[in-house]
Amino acid sequence: MTSVPLVSVFSADDSSKVTAKHIPLPAVFQTPIRPDIVSFVHTNIAKNRRQAHAVNPQAGMQHSAESWGTGRAVARIPRVSGSGTHRSGQAAFGNQCRKGRMSLPIKVWRRWHRRVNIKQKRHAAATAVAATGIVPLVLARGHRISQVPQIPLVVEDKIESYEKTTDALNFLKRFGAFEDVQKVVSTKVVRAGISKQRGKKYRVRKGPLVVYFNENAKLLKAFRNVPGVEVVNVTRLNLLQLAPGGQLGRFVIWTQSAFAHLDKLFGTYRYSSIIKDGYQLLRPLITNPDLARIINSNQVQEKVQPAKTTKVLHEVQKKNPLKNTKAMDRLNPYAKKQRVAAAAAIKANTKGTKKIKKNKALKKASRAAYNKVAASLNDATKAAVQEEQDIKVKYFSVQKGAAQTE
Amino acid sequence: MSQQVLWEVVKGNNAFLVKRNGLTLSTDPFNNTGVQTYSSTGFISKNAVGVVSTSGKVNQINNINLVTKKSTKFQQADRKTKNTQSVYASTLAVKHGVHTASRVIRKRFGTSRVGLQRAALRKLVKLNRANAVRRRNELAAAKAQKK
C-alpha cells in the first residue's frame, strides 16, 4: 500500500460542502475481502440470538397405552387402554401415530449458541467494514446509492446531536440515502408463515447503517423510527449488521469521530489494535489481486514466450485423396506431375491409334456427305421459295394493275 | 478493487441476479447481454458502458441513456451535475441518433474487449430501433387524434 486513499468528510447541513478534505482511509478498509470467513462467522453468530424452546415433554405420552402384542390381527404399536370412547384402541406414542409424540422431541438443552474464535470474529468484522467501502459490493447487496456523494460516506459529528426524526430524514435526503429508505418502505411485506402471528408480521429490508462514536449521542432516537435505518456505536460494530445475511456490503454512514476511531479499534498494518488486545489485521495472500494487470504487466510479458499460433493439424473434414485432386496433391506432391504426364501420354496415344484414326476419318467423311446433302436441300428450298415469291408478285401486281385501271 | 475478487464475492448472490427457468440472468444496468457472466457483469469492472432505457422522466426523443462506469476509487460525485453523476457512474442521454453514443462506446473499449463493445452497440441499435417504432406509433396516434 504505497498510496493511501483519501476520503472527505461532509458537512451535515450541506452535502456539497466538505468540512475536512483529505482524511486518510483507516487501514481496516484495506483488509482483504474474505467472504468465506464472513459466511462462516455469520452462520454461527446468527444462532446466538436464539431463545430456547422445546416441546412439552409429556406431549403425546399422556396415555397408559400398551401394545396388544401379536395374535390380534393388528399392528404391534401401543394402543390406548380403556373403553367407552373412540380413542380407546387407537395407536399412541409413536412418531408415526396420530396424536403421538414427535420423534426426538426438542429439548431445552439443545445447543442453541455457537462460539466462534475471537480472532475469526474480528477478521470477519474487519472484512465487513472493508466491504462497506467498496461500491460494487454495496450495489450488489442491493442498496440504492446512485445519489450518494461518496462511499464510504463520512459526515461531521453534528448528526450525533440530532433529536428529531425530521432532522434525521432531511439529513438522509440531503445525502441521497433516502432512496435506500424508500426502497425499504416500498418493499415492506407481510411475512409468510406463522411468525406473523407471533409478533413478526412484516419483513422489512435493511437500509443504511449509521455509525456514531460519542456515547451520549442522541441520534439513536432521531433515526430509530426511520424504516430500515439502524444506528450503532463504533465500539460495538456487529457483523450481523455489517453483513446482514452473510452478504457483504452494507451501506454505512460514518460520523467523523467514528471513522477516526476505526484505526484504534482495528489497528493498522503498522501497529496492532489498541482496543482489541493483540489483534492484527489480516494480511492478503496476494497484494495485487488484479490478475489481468499482472499478466499484462511489463515484468511478466518480458519473460513470457511468444504466443503460440494455433496449429491446424488436419483439416476439419476428411477429403478422399483418390477423388479429390487437391487432397491428393497435399499428400503426394509428385502426384500432380504424374497426372499431367499420364494425360499427355493418353493424348499422344490417341493421336496415333489406327482405329481412332479410322473413326475420325469416317466421321469426317460422313459429315462431308451430310453437309453436301444439306447444301443441296438448302438450294432446293431456296429455289422453291423464290419461285413462290415470283408467282405472288406477279399475281398481286396483276391485281394492283386491275385495281388501278378501275 | 480487482474484478476477479469482486466476482468471487458477487457471482453466487447479488441484487441483480435473476435465476429463472434454469437461466442465470442479470438486471445489472452495466450488463448489455442480460446473462450473468464474469466479463459481461459490468458493475464489478472498472470500465463498462451500460445502455439503459429510461422511463421517460427526462424529456428525450430517445429513451436511452448511456451509463458509463467510473473508477470507484473513492471518487466523489460531482454535485453540480447531480442528475447525471453518481459515485460509480456518469449518465449520458442519447438524444438524437446513435452516433455519438456509439463513439463513446467505441472509445471506451478501444481495440480490447471487442465482445463487450459489440454487445453494447448491439443493444444500442436495438433500443434505437424499438424507439423508432414507438415514435412512429406515437406520431400516428397524434395524427389520428388531430383528425
HADDOCK unambig.tbl for C-alpha pairs under 7 A between the chains (distance, minus, plus):
assign (segid A and resid 7 and name CA) (segid B and resid 74 and name CA) 6.72 0.50 0.50
assign (segid A and resid 16 and name CA) (segid B and resid 79 and name CA) 6.20 0.50 0.50
assign (segid A and resid 35 and name CA) (segid B and resid 9 and name CA) 6.33 0.50 0.50
assign (segid A and resid 135 and name CA) (segid B and resid 72 and name CA) 6.61 0.50 0.50
assign (segid A and resid 136 and name CA) (segid B and resid 43 and name CA) 6.04 0.50 0.50
assign (segid A and resid 136 and name CA) (segid B and resid 44 and name CA) 5.54 0.50 0.50
assign (segid A and resid 140 and name CA) (segid B and resid 10 and name CA) 6.75 0.50 0.50
assign (segid A and resid 140 and name CA) (segid B and resid 14 and name CA) 4.65 0.50 0.50
assign (segid A and resid 140 and name CA) (segid B and resid 15 and name CA) 4.99 0.50 0.50
assign (segid A and resid 140 and name CA) (segid B and resid 16 and name CA) 6.91 0.50 0.50
assign (segid A and resid 141 and name CA) (segid B and resid 14 and name CA) 5.83 0.50 0.50
assign (segid A and resid 141 and name CA) (segid B and resid 15 and name CA) 5.53 0.50 0.50
assign (segid A and resid 142 and name CA) (segid B and resid 15 and name CA) 4.74 0.50 0.50
assign (segid A and resid 146 and name CA) (segid B and resid 86 and name CA) 5.21 0.50 0.50
assign (segid A and resid 146 and name CA) (segid B and resid 87 and name CA) 6.67 0.50 0.50
assign (segid A and resid 147 and name CA) (segid B and resid 86 and name CA) 5.71 0.50 0.50
assign (segid A and resid 148 and name CA) (segid B and resid 86 and name CA) 6.84 0.50 0.50
assign (segid A and resid 148 and name CA) (segid B and resid 87 and name CA) 6.68 0.50 0.50
assign (segid A and resid 149 and name CA) (segid B and resid 76 and name CA) 5.61 0.50 0.50
assign (segid A and resid 149 and name CA) (segid B and resid 77 and name CA) 5.12 0.50 0.50
assign (segid A and resid 149 and name CA) (segid B and resid 86 and name CA) 6.76 0.50 0.50
assign (segid A and resid 149 and name CA) (segid B and resid 87 and name CA) 6.03 0.50 0.50
assign (segid A and resid 150 and name CA) (segid B and resid 74 and name CA) 6.76 0.50 0.50
assign (segid A and resid 150 and name CA) (segid B and resid 75 and name CA) 6.67 0.50 0.50
assign (segid A and resid 150 and name CA) (segid B and resid 76 and name CA) 5.01 0.50 0.50
assign (segid A and resid 150 and name CA) (segid B and resid 77 and name CA) 6.66 0.50 0.50
assign (segid A and resid 150 and name CA) (segid B and resid 87 and name CA) 5.90 0.50 0.50
assign (segid A and resid 151 and name CA) (segid B and resid 74 and name CA) 6.34 0.50 0.50
assign (segid A and resid 289 and name CA) (segid B and resid 2 and name CA) 5.81 0.50 0.50
assign (segid A and resid 289 and name CA) (segid B and resid 5 and name CA) 6.95 0.50 0.50
assign (segid A and resid 290 and name CA) (segid B and resid 2 and name CA) 4.80 0.50 0.50
assign (segid A and resid 290 and name CA) (segid B and resid 3 and name CA) 6.93 0.50 0.50
assign (segid A and resid 290 and name CA) (segid B and resid 4 and name CA) 6.85 0.50 0.50
